[in-house]
Amino acid sequence: MLDRALLEALLAEVRLAPSVHNIQPTRWRLIGNDTLLLLEDVTRRLPAADPSGHDVRLSHGAAIEGLSLALGRRGLGIADIQPMAEPTVSGSLQPVAHIAVAAGGALDGLADFVSARTSWRGGFRPFDAAGEAALDMVSAMTSDAQLLRGVQTIDEIARLADEAGFHFLCDDAHRSELLRWMRLSRTDPTYQRDGLSAEAMAMPGLVAFGTGLVLGPLFPLLRRLGLAATLASERGKFANSAVALFHRPDGEDPLASGRAFYRTWLMLAAQGLAACPVSVLADWPASSRQLAEHYGVPAGRRLVNVFRLGLPDGSPPGSRARLPVTELIV
């Protein structure tokens, strides 16, 4: 059933799944002809931004959903997932889960939007009738995403996002780690491999260069002068947008949450909506609590992430930074 050639074809699609900071931590090993071992490349962890490993595990979950979609194209499916109870690290790899594959899978309509989905960090144009209909469709299709509209509401969330983002930027380790994963120059040899490229972040050359200075050597001085928060602000990117609070059951394994997160993002793409996670809003306890309380995240649910979404004003990046398929197989 499974062989090296098929695995490479599958992973060409699976690797398009999102991962935190685009670190791409998921690796794969073929066991026999019907089982895959999912492993984590521990060198790609984020000790400052993700000390518990929650977001990396979410990323693995998105990769599993990507695998499910790719298998369905070929009449195959995931028969069983067995997370590792007490995994140990061997070299730079830590086993995460065994995944059994079987015949009988069906094509999932969301698979058609895997290549179109992207993290949209550009601006939005005002919603037209079709855009409003798309939002209504999203609300009807999922109970995991709570849509928020209205200029005042969105402006309040944008302000809160700036507060959350600045909170993390003021932590030297967090800011340094973020910079390590930002690819601000096309001369960076990893520009097309991983991380957050200037193109993906909708940063023209001069803006990307300035960002490296603002978040790098100039940040302490700019903070003392009271300028850092203004220069780091992304409040303007919320103009003409809606916001979706993505929530899942308390205590759920992030592998399952990550699968649902990817499906929700693909569902947005299927409705012609561009989206970008504003993860800091869920990561900072103060903002997460405020959003959950103020906008009524249901009891027994936890805020996993927040999407800024709308009708894109422009075209998506021409390419996405991804590791070669051959490096994902270990």
Secondary structure, 3 states (H helix, E strand, C coil): CCCHHHHHHHHHHHCCCCCHHHCCCEEEEEECCCEEEEEEEHHHCCCCCCCCCHHHHHHHHHHHHHHHHHHHCCCEEEEEEEECCCCCCECCEEEEEEEEEEECCCCCHHHHHCCCCCECCCCEECCCHHHHHHHHHHHHHCCCEEEECCHHHHHHHHHHHHHHHHHHHCCHHHHHHHHHHEECCCCCCCCCCCCEECCCCCCCHHHHHHHHHHHCCCHHHHHHCCCHHHHHCCHHHHCCCEEEEEEEECCCCHHHHHHHHHHHHHHHHHCCCEEEECCHHHHCHHHHHHHHHHCCCCCCEEEEEEEEEEEECCCCCCCCCCCCHHHHEC
